[in-house]
C-alpha cells in the first residue's frame, strides 16, 4: 500500500471542526482520496504527482476538501461552482420505481450539477494542452466532486436542500439529516483515520461503473429515498445508525474506487513534458 498522509488529514480535521456542513466533511473526503490513492496506475500517479507538486502537495488527501473551502479562499469561484456539488434527482411526487432517473434537460439543463461538473472538469484534467495550473484546479474539482456524488443527500430531494432543512437530535446534540449522513454517523465509530481506512479497504469489493457519474448519482438518489432514511422521529436512535452507517461506509469505499478508476482513465497518457 502506498504511503498514507494521515498526519496531514488529522491536521486538516482539527482546523475545520466548526465549519459549515459540507458533503462527507474533511474526514470522509480524505478517506475517499486515500482509497483512490491506493488504486492509481503508475502513469496516473506520475501525472498526479506532477500536478500536486505545483503547490507543494504530495497526496490527494491534501486537496480533497479544497472545493469546500472556496467560499473563503475564492468567493467568486465558490459562488460559480456552488451548484456543482449536488444534483436534485429525487422528486416527491414520483413512486420509487420511477424516481432517480437522470434527465439532463430536466436536472442539469445548464450543466450546473455534479454530474456535468465531473464530466467537464474531467475533460480539462485530461487535456494536456492546458496549462498545468488549470489541470491542477480540475484535479481538485474531480477529486472532490466524485466524493460529493456518492453522498446520498447530494443526489436526493431539492425541497429540503438534501436534508439540510430537516432538524434532528443525535448524540445529545441538535443537527440535521444532511450533517448526520456527512459526518455524524462516521464519528460514532471513534476510530482514528488509519483504522477507518483499513476498515474501508477490507469491505467487500464493490461492482464498479468507473466512468458513469450519471449512474453514481442515480444510485445515491435511490439510497436517499429508500424507506427509513428519512426518520419518523427527530431523535435519532442507535438502531438508525446501525442500519445506515454500513451504507455510508460502502459509499465511501465505492467513491474511492470510482475516483481511482476515473483518474486512471483520464491520466492514461504520458505526463506533460
Secondary structure per residue as TSV (DSSP state, phi and psi in degrees):
chain	resnum	aa	ss	phi	psi
A	1	X	-	360.0	142.0
A	2	X	-	-69.1	158.5
A	3	X	-	-59.4	135.9
A	4	X	-	-107.7	138.5
A	5	X	-	-101.3	59.2
A	6	X	H	-72.3	-28.4
A	7	X	H	-58.2	-39.5
A	8	X	H	-64.0	-46.0
A	9	X	H	-60.9	-42.5
A	10	X	H	-61.9	-41.2
A	11	X	H	-64.7	-39.8
A	12	X	H	-63.6	-41.4
A	13	X	H	-61.0	-45.9
A	14	X	H	-66.0	-23.8
A	15	X	H	-88.0	-7.4
A	16	X	-	-129.8	24.5
A	17	X	T	-57.4	-36.1
A	18	X	T	-97.8	12.2
A	19	X	S	-76.2	161.1
A	20	X	-	-62.6	161.0
A	21	X	-	-64.0	131.7
A	22	X	-	-129.9	163.3
A	23	X	S	-62.1	125.6
A	24	X	S	67.4	-20.4
A	25	X	H	70.6	177.1
A	26	X	H	-63.2	-40.5
A	27	X	H	-62.1	-50.5
A	28	X	H	-62.2	-46.9
A	29	X	H	-62.8	-36.8
A	30	X	H	-65.3	-41.3
A	31	X	H	-65.1	-40.0
A	32	X	H	-59.9	-45.6
A	33	X	H	-62.7	-37.6
A	34	X	H	-68.9	-39.1
A	35	X	H	-61.2	-47.1
A	36	X	H	-60.5	-39.0
A	37	X	H	-59.0	-35.3
A	38	X	T	-74.3	-10.6
A	39	X	T	-105.8	-2.1
A	40	X	-	-70.7	137.8
A	41	X	-	-72.6	162.1
A	42	X	H	-56.3	-40.2
A	43	X	H	-64.5	-46.0
A	44	X	H	-66.4	-40.1
A	45	X	H	-60.8	-39.7
A	46	X	H	-62.4	-44.1
A	47	X	H	-70.0	-38.8
A	48	X	H	-60.2	-45.5
A	49	X	H	-59.9	-42.7
A	50	X	H	-62.1	-43.3
A	51	X	H	-72.0	-44.8
A	52	X	H	-60.8	-35.1
A	53	X	G	-63.5	-20.0
A	54	X	G	-59.3	-29.1
A	55	X	G	-118.0	17.0
A	56	X	T	77.8	17.4
A	57	X	-	-91.7	160.8
A	58	X	-	-124.6	-25.2
A	59	X	S	-133.1	152.3
A	60	X	G	-60.8	-31.2
A	61	X	G	-57.9	-27.7
A	62	X	G	-71.2	-19.2
A	63	X	G	-114.5	2.6
A	64	X	T	-63.3	-31.1
A	65	X	T	-106.9	10.0
A	66	X	G	-53.8	-43.9
A	67	X	G	-65.4	-27.0
A	68	X	G	-79.4	-14.2
A	69	X	G	-96.7	1.6
A	70	X	H	-67.0	-27.9
A	71	X	H	-61.4	-27.3
A	72	X	H	-95.0	-40.4
A	73	X	H	-79.1	-38.2
A	74	X	-	-148.1	79.5
A	75	X	H	-55.4	-36.1
A	76	X	H	-65.5	-48.9
A	77	X	H	-65.7	-35.0
A	78	X	H	-60.2	-42.0
A	79	X	H	-67.3	-43.8
A	80	X	H	-66.1	-28.6
A	81	X	T	-102.3	4.7
A	82	X	G	-58.1	-41.1
A	83	X	G	-78.4	-6.2
A	84	X	G	-77.4	-8.3
A	85	X	G	-85.6	-10.4
A	86	X	-	-153.3	173.4
A	87	X	-	-150.4	134.8
A	88	X	-	-94.2	88.0
A	89	X	-	-89.1	-30.0
A	90	X	B	-78.0	135.8
A	91	X	-	-125.8	116.9
A	92	X	T	-57.2	-30.3
A	93	X	T	-78.7	-9.3
A	94	X	S	-97.1	142.4
A	95	X	-	-67.8	158.8
A	96	X	G	-56.6	-38.8
A	97	X	G	-70.3	-16.2
A	98	X	G	-107.4	0.5
A	99	X	-	-92.6	170.1
A	100	X	S	62.4	38.3
A	101	X	-	-111.8	112.6
A	102	X	-	-68.9	125.5
A	103	X	-	-127.0	108.3
A	104	X	H	-51.7	-44.1
A	105	X	H	-69.2	-25.3
A	106	X	H	-89.9	-42.7
A	107	X	H	-101.9	-15.7
A	108	X	-	-154.0	48.5
A	109	X	T	-68.5	-22.6
A	110	X	T	-108.5	19.8
A	111	X	S	53.1	42.7
A	112	X	-	-114.7	44.4
A	113	X	S	-139.2	173.0
A	114	X	H	-68.1	-31.2
A	115	X	H	-62.0	-52.9
A	116	X	H	-66.2	-34.5
A	117	X	H	-63.3	-41.4
A	118	X	H	-64.2	-43.1
A	119	X	H	-63.5	-48.2
A	120	X	H	-69.2	-45.0
A	121	X	H	-70.5	-30.1
A	122	X	H	-63.4	-39.8
A	123	X	H	-63.9	-39.4
A	124	X	H	-67.8	-39.1
A	125	X	H	-63.1	-39.6
A	126	X	H	-77.3	-15.1
A	127	X	-	-84.1	98.3
A	128	X	T	-73.8	-5.3
A	129	X	T	-80.1	-15.4
A	130	X	S	-76.7	153.9
A	131	X	-	-57.7	146.0
A	132	X	H	-58.8	-35.1
A	133	X	H	-63.3	-36.9
A	134	X	H	-69.9	-37.0
A	135	X	H	-68.3	-35.2
A	136	X	H	-63.7	-43.3
A	137	X	H	-60.1	-42.1
A	138	X	H	-62.4	-39.8
A	139	X	H	-60.4	-43.4
A	140	X	H	-60.0	-43.8
A	141	X	H	-65.2	-45.9
A	142	X	H	-61.3	-47.0
A	143	X	H	-57.1	-42.4
A	144	X	H	-75.2	-45.4
A	145	X	H	-70.4	-30.7
A	146	X	H	-63.8	-33.9
A	147	X	H	-66.1	-48.3
A	148	X	H	-56.7	-43.2
A	149	X	H	-68.5	-18.3
A	150	X	T	-91.7	-2.9
A	151	X	S	-85.5	114.1
A	152	X	G	-52.9	-37.2
A	153	X	G	-68.8	-15.2
A	154	X	G	-86.7	1.0
A	155	X	G	-131.0	17.1
A	156	X	S	-98.2	-133.0
A	157	X	B	-80.3	143.5
A	158	X	T	-90.3	-25.8
A	159	X	T	-65.7	-25.6
A	160	X	T	-115.0	19.3
A	161	X	T	54.0	50.6
A	162	X	T	62.1	36.6
A	163	X	T	86.2	-3.8
A	164	X	T	-64.0	-29.7
A	165	X	T	-89.4	-1.8
A	166	X	-	-97.2	105.4
A	167	X	E	-79.6	137.5
A	168	X	E	-135.5	166.9
A	169	X	E	-116.5	125.8
A	170	X	E	-143.1	132.3
A	171	X	T	53.8	37.5
A	172	X	T	78.5	10.6
A	173	X	E	-131.3	149.9
A	174	X	E	-75.0	141.9
A	175	X	E	-154.9	-163.2
A	176	X	E	-139.8	167.7
A	177	X	H	-63.6	-37.4
A	178	X	H	-62.4	-47.7
A	179	X	H	-63.4	-35.6
A	180	X	I	-60.7	-41.7
A	181	X	I	-78.6	-28.6
A	182	X	I	-63.4	-57.7
A	183	X	I	-145.1	-20.2
A	184	X	I	-59.0	-48.3
A	185	X	H	-72.5	-32.6
A	186	X	H	-59.8	-41.8
A	187	X	H	-67.3	-18.8
A	188	X	T	-65.1	-21.7
A	189	X	T	-68.5	-33.2
A	190	X	-	58.7	35.0
A	191	X	-	-95.6	152.9
A	192	X	-	-76.5	168.4
A	193	X	H	-70.5	-30.7
A	194	X	H	-62.9	-45.9
A	195	X	H	-66.0	-37.5
A	196	X	H	-67.0	-41.4
A	197	X	H	-62.0	-44.1
A	198	X	H	-60.4	-40.2
A	199	X	H	-61.1	-45.6
A	200	X	H	-61.7	-41.4
A	201	X	H	-70.6	-19.3
A	202	X	H	-90.9	-5.1
A	203	X	S	-66.8	156.3
A	204	X	-	-55.2	137.9
A	205	X	-	-61.8	126.1
A	206	X	-	-80.2	158.4
A	207	X	-	-76.2	137.1
A	208	X	-	-111.2	146.5
A	209	X	-	-125.8	80.6
A	210	X	T	-65.3	-20.3
A	211	X	T	-129.9	38.6
A	212	X	-	-128.2	69.0
A	213	X	H	-58.2	-28.1
A	214	X	H	-59.9	-46.0
A	215	X	H	-67.8	-34.8
A	216	X	H	-61.2	-43.9
A	217	X	H	-65.1	-42.7
A	218	X	H	-63.6	-39.8
A	219	X	H	-64.8	-43.1
A	220	X	H	-62.8	-40.9
A	221	X	H	-61.0	-42.6
A	222	X	H	-62.7	-34.3
A	223	X	H	-66.3	-43.3
A	224	X	H	-62.7	-34.0
A	225	X	H	-95.9	-0.1
A	226	X	S	-63.6	149.6
A	227	X	T	-58.2	132.3
A	228	X	T	95.0	-15.9
A	229	X	T	-67.4	-44.2
A	230	X	S	-84.0	109.8
A	231	X	-	-68.5	149.0
A	232	X	S	-75.6	-24.9
A	233	X	S	-121.3	151.3
A	234	X	S	-70.1	-28.1
A	235	X	B	-79.1	116.4
A	236	X	-	-83.1	120.1
A	237	X	-	-88.4	163.1
A	238	X	H	-59.9	-32.5
A	239	X	H	-63.7	-32.4
A	240	X	H	-64.4	-45.2
A	241	X	H	-64.8	-43.5
A	242	X	H	-60.2	-32.3
A	243	X	H	-79.8	-40.4
A	244	X	H	-102.8	-20.3
A	245	X	H	-60.1	-41.3
A	246	X	H	-59.3	-33.6
A	247	X	H	-65.1	-43.0
A	248	X	H	-60.3	-46.1
A	249	X	H	-65.8	-37.5
A	250	X	H	-66.3	-35.9
A	251	X	H	-67.3	-37.8
A	252	X	H	-62.8	-45.6
A	253	X	H	-62.6	-44.4
A	254	X	H	-63.5	-41.3
A	255	X	H	-61.2	-43.3
A	256	X	H	-64.2	-40.9
A	257	X	H	-65.0	-44.7
A	258	X	H	-64.7	-39.7
A	259	X	H	-63.5	-45.9
A	260	X	H	-60.4	-45.2
A	261	X	H	-64.9	-39.6
A	262	X	H	-66.2	-43.0
A	263	X	H	-64.2	-38.2
A	264	X	H	-61.6	-37.2
A	265	X	H	-71.9	-45.3
A	266	X	H	-70.2	-29.8
A	267	X	T	-112.5	35.4
A	268	X	-	-74.4	-22.2
A	269	X	S	-81.4	179.4
A	270	X	-	-69.4	153.9
A	271	X	-	-67.8	162.0
A	272	X	-	-62.6	143.7
A	273	X	-	-66.9	360.0
